[in-house]
Amino acid sequence: MREKVLERFLNYVSIDTESDPNSECCPSTQKQFDLANVLKKELEELGLVDISLDEKCYLMAKLPANVEGISPIGFISHMDTSPDITGKNVRPRIIENYDGKDIVLNEEKGIVTTVEDYPEIQEFKGQTIIVTDGNTLLGADDKAGIAEILTGIEYLVKHPEIKHGDIMVGFTPDEEIGRGADFFDVEKFGAKYAYTFDGGEMGELEYENFNAAAATIKIQGRNVHPGFAKDKMINSMYIASEIMSAFPVCERPETTEGYEGFYHLNTMEGNVEETVMNYIIRDHNMDIFNKRKEFFEKTIEVISKKYNGRVSVEIVDSYYNMREIVEKNMFVVDIAVDSMKDIGVEPKVIPIRGGTDGARLSFMGLPCPNLFAGGINFHGRNELVSVEALEAGAKLLVRIAEKYAELKL
């Protein structure tokens, strides 16, 4: 499995699949089809059935059961990479027996993954890791998950003695811009339970995530010649700075962890005349989440009143905490925990400080906890993944499928 999963991963990250939040199309970028078509061909070569790649770039397939009476289960990953940094011309570098020290990604540009900034990299000491050249992200989120799923499926195909029910495979577009489940046909997919391979370090297992909302603030200023601006000019960017100061510093992503929620200024564009601010609001607890949204609206209302109605806000919910759904089917989590132990991986059950396709799919009738993909520092040039984690992910899929058959679920 090790050679196969590594080969797949390196192939997938060479394909640029960056999604675009400013596009209204689905997929948001046509280049996501470049990877989808590669995966479709692999699925065909592996002999899977009911393979479909629709016009919106959702790819699905089925590995038929070799034993009767088992619930159909699914494994899902997303094909796009984050638009936070380019995923074009990714040049991965393999470091064997990593020494746990600073990693020089690009000596010429002085780009280094330091232990001081990223102490978690020391946990990969002794492993074979894959890093970037400092110019792009790596794409382990979520091409690691895709490689693990395909490699696990290939193993099951080549080892028919391993009993399993129907196994559904799904690859989605646009997860990184919050649209991965927009057109996911749960009924067509056909699984009763599913798992996303979209988590972090080896052993991570998540079945609870943030409740999430997006807030768009529009500020209308008034621009006049600065030489004649006395008592006339209203600088929308100064109002924006006042809004930023209204939310607690201790409730930002960079100052919170675990179950702590936050307000995050994601983007801001403007000039004297007009500024638009895009915030995201997050909290695991639904009551606190609703209070956060209420506080946000009231804060903007107060500031807008101060400036005679020049500030408006629109808040739209994005997704909710899948714990509400998964807890009703906790055996799906228990099976994943036991399967990790069976393959020698220590489970780390933690809350997701974000969301996955599985969060929305759970509320669409498909309970879907999240499994590790094996990387860290996603969405940036310091991203890395270990080959040991890639191999473990493929083995985990096989063991979960086998476990459902053993338990006759």
Salt bridges, closest charged atoms under 4 A:
ASP16 OD2 - LYS31 NZ 2.73
GLU42 OE1 - ARG8 NE 2.72
GLU44 OE2 - LYS40 NZ 2.75
ASP50 OD2 - LYS62 NZ 3.60
ASP80 OD1 - HIS78 ND1 3.02
ASP84 OD2 - HIS379 ND1 3.44
ASP141 OD1 - HIS78 NE2 2.96
ASP141 OD2 - HIS379 NE2 3.10
GLU154 OE2 - LYS4 NZ 3.70
GLU154 OE1 - ARG8 NH1 2.99
GLU154 OE2 - LYS158 NZ 3.38
GLU175 OE1 - HIS78 NE2 3.10
GLU176 OE2 - HIS78 NE2 3.69
GLU176 OE1 - HIS379 NE2 2.90
ASP182 OD1 - ARG360 NH1 2.53
ASP198 OD1 - HIS78 NE2 3.29
GLU208 OE1 - ARG323 NH1 2.98
GLU242 OE2 - LYS306 NZ 2.90
GLU251 OE1 - ARG292 NH1 2.71
ASP283 OD2 - ARG292 NE 2.81
GLU294 OE2 - LYS298 NZ 3.06
ASP317 OD1 - LYS293 NZ 2.88
GLU327 OE2 - ARG323 NE 2.66
ASP342 OD2 - ARG399 NE 2.89
ASP342 OD2 - LYS403 NZ 2.92
GLU388 OE2 - ARG2 NH2 3.69
GLU391 OE1 - ARG2 NH1 3.83
GLU391 OE2 - LYS395 NZ 3.54
GLU402 OE1 - ARG399 NH1 2.89
GLU406 OE2 - ARG399 NH1 2.94
